Amino acid sequence: MQGLETFIPTETKAAYINQLLQVGFDTIDFGSFVSPKAIPQLADTREVLSRLNTKTGKSKLLAIVANTRGAAEACTFEAIHYLGFPLSVSETFQQRNTNKSIAEAMVVVAEIQAMCQRHQKEVVVYLSMGFGNPYGDPYSSEVVAHLAAQLHTLGIKIISLADTVGLSTPDLIGNLFAPLAREFPDIEWGVHLHSAAATAREKIVAALTAGCQRFDGALLGYGGCPMAEDELVGNVATEVIVEVLSERGCQPGLDMAALAEAARLAQNVFPVH
């Protein structure tokens, strides 16, 4: 939702997320405790949260935060389990996204991790531009591994490699995930892909084969990152992820009727784009 200019009413957001909560996903990324000036679409996150039926189902709620102020606020809500923080492999994108250098952002991660430990919550770190960047910033598997090692030292248990601008290929995904999964087996490795629909399936297969345990998606493939580029590549469609996992013998255990209803609602929540 974050990149859409037309404001989605609070009640519409809440109704859609309540339907997602019935499907049985592990995690629902439901909102963001960031500046409403930066992301006006999510300025009503607190109101949306107050309307969610979090007592049913198994899904955990995740809120994105970009600084300690947002993390402190998110930690006051018992219903929120995960705090997601965008740490970039690209210096340029880290500045664009959080107005900090990578080194400064790493300090913030440490502070948020300590905060979450005090409040019985978990940090999910997204390594944005995890498969390369369009800015000419240094990038290699070694750069990614170095950041992962720093996060591991901080005790971060969930890291998601984010293909913010759709640069990943199956080979690159496999070459990144496999050694990371071997070196840091106590980390839950995830992938947050932005991809053209034609290449999404092969990328999901590559990640699964290489040891990925956590897949982010958006119903019908909506969305993108407004902080990245003007030409956005949408998120991988959740229903495609579910199909691929099922074909590969991984049964997500979802309520498929509830998923179909959520997909129907998504067509009304999001404009065609």
N, C-alpha and C positions, 0 to 999 in steps of 0.2 A: 504493500500500500504506500510505502514511504515516498515513492517518486511521483505519485499522482497529484496533479494540481487541484482537481475538484475534490473538496472535502467530503469524505464518506461519513455520514451521520453516526454518532456514537452508538445508537441503538442498532444500526445495521452492522457495524463492526462486531458488537457483542453477540448478536444473533448468529452471525457467521462463525465466530470462534466457539460459541457454545455448541454449534453443530459439529465442528472439528473435534471438540472434546468427547463427543460420543463415538468417534471412529475407533479410538484405541491406539493412537500414535504414542510413541514414547514421550515426545516433547512437542509443545506448541510454542512457537515464537510469536507472542501475542502483542507486544508493544515495546516502547522504548522510553527510558528516562533520560532523554537528551533535551537540549534546548529546543523549545517550540519554534524559535526563529530559524533554527537549522532544519528541523523536520516538522513543519506545521501540521502535517497529516496525522502525526501521532501525539499531538498536544493533549489529547483526551485519554491517554493511557490509564490514568488513575480511575477515571469514570468508567472506562471499559472494564477494568478489573473488577470494579464493584458490582458489575452486572453478570459476571461469569459464574457459572455453576461448577465450581471446582471440587465439589464433594463427591461427584460421580465420576467413574472411569479411572484409568490409571495414568493419564497423561500428566506430565510435569510442565509447569509454565516457565518460559524463558523470557527475560526482558533484556534488551540491549542497553548498555550503558557506555558512556565515552569518557567518564571521569569519576572521581571519588564522590563528588556531590550526588550524581545520579545513582551511584552504587549505594550510598548511604540511604537514599530515599527508597530504593528498591528493597533494601534489606528490612525495611519496616513492615513489609507485607508478607504475612505468613504464607500466603498462597503461592508466592513465587519461589521456585526451587533453584533455577539456574540464572546466573547473570552472565550475559555474553559480552565480550569485549573485543573490538576490532583492532588487532595488532597487525601492522602491515610489513611485508617483506620489502616494500618500496618506501624510501624516505619521502618521495614526492607525495605519494598517496596518504602516508601517515599524517603529513602536514595538512593536506586537503581535508582529511576525514576527521581528525581530532585536534588539529592545530598544535601538534607536538612532534618532536623527533622520535625515532624508534627507541632511542635510549631513554628519553623522557617517558614514553608510553610504557616501557618495561617497568619503570618505577611505579607507575600507576597500577599496572597489573599486580605488582607485589602488594600494594596497599589494598587493592580490592580483594585479593586472595586472603589477606589477614582479616579483612572485614567479614568476608563470607565464612571463614572458619569460626568467627565469634558468633555468627548468626545461623549456623547450620545450613549454609547454602553452598552451592558449587559454582565454580567459574568455568565457562566455556570460552576458550580463546580461539578466535577466527584469525588465521593467518591469511589476510587478504593479499591479493596479487601473488598468491602462493604458487602460481604456475607461470609467472612472468608478468611484465608490465609494459605499457606503451610509452613510458617516459624516458627510457634509456637508463634507468637506475640499475646498478649491479644486481644480477640474479644468477643463481645456480642452486643445485641441490645442496651444496655445502652451506650456502647462506641460510636456506630453510632449516637444515639440520642444526646449525649453530643457534638459531632462535629457539628451536625445539628443545635443545639441551638447556638453555637458560630457563625456559618455562618448566622443564622437568625439575630443575634445581629448586624452583619456587614451590613445587608440589602440585602444579597444575595437572589434572588427571584427564581432561578432555580437550583435544585440539582438533579443530576442523580446518582443513586446507581449502581456502576459498579461491575459486577461479573467477575473480571479480569481473574480468572483461572477456571471458570466453577464449582464452589462449591455450587451454589444455588439449592434449591429444591422449589417446589410450596409452601409447608408449611412455609419454611423460608422466602420466598418472602412475603407471606401474613402477617406473624407475624411482619415483619419489616415495610412494607408500611402502613398498616392500622393505627397503632398508630401515626406514623409520620404525615400522612395526616390529622389526627384529631388534633394533637397538633400544627401543623404549616399549617393552611389552606391557608395562603397567599403565600406559596411556591409552585411552579410548580414542582411536583415530577416526575422524569423520571427514566428509567432503561436502563442500557447498559449491555446486557447479552452476555456472551460467553457460548455457550452451544453445546452439541452434538445435531445433528438434531433430533434424536428420542425423546428428552425431551423438545424441544424448545416450542412447542405449549402449553403444560400444564403450562409452566413457564410464557408465555405471558398472558394466561388466569388468572393465579393467580395474576399477577401484575395489570392487568386491573380491576379485581374484588376488589382489595384492595385499589384502588384509584390512580393508576399510570396514568399520563396524557401525558407522553412523552416517546416514544419508539425509541431507536437507533437500526439501522440495517445496514447490508451491503448486497448488491445484491449477490445472490447465496451463501451467508454465508461465504464469503471470510474473511480473516484477523484474527488477534490475536494481543496480545501485546508482542513485542520483549523484553520488560524489565521484563517480568514475569518469565517464565520457558522455558526450552527447548521444552517440550511437550505442544504445544499450542492448545487451544480449539477455534474454529472459532467463528466469530460473528454470531448472529442470522440472518438468511436470511430475508431481507426486504420483499420479496414476501410472506413469511410465516406470518410475522406480519400483512401485509395488509389483507391476507386471514382471519386470526383470528379476527381482528377488524371488518371486514365486516360481518362475521358470527355472531358476537355479537351485531350487530346493530349499530356499529360505522363506518360511511362512511367517509373515509379519503378524498374523493373528488379529487382523483388523475386521471390523464390522463393515462388510462391503456394501450393504444397503445404506448405512449411515454415510459411507464415503461417497456413494452415488448422489445422495441428497446434498452433501457438502459441495460437490462439483456443480450441481444444479444451482445452488445458491451463489456460487462464485461467479457464474455468468451474469448475475444481476448486481453483485457487489462491485465488480470491476468493469470499467469501460472496455470495449473492444479495442485492442491495440496490437 
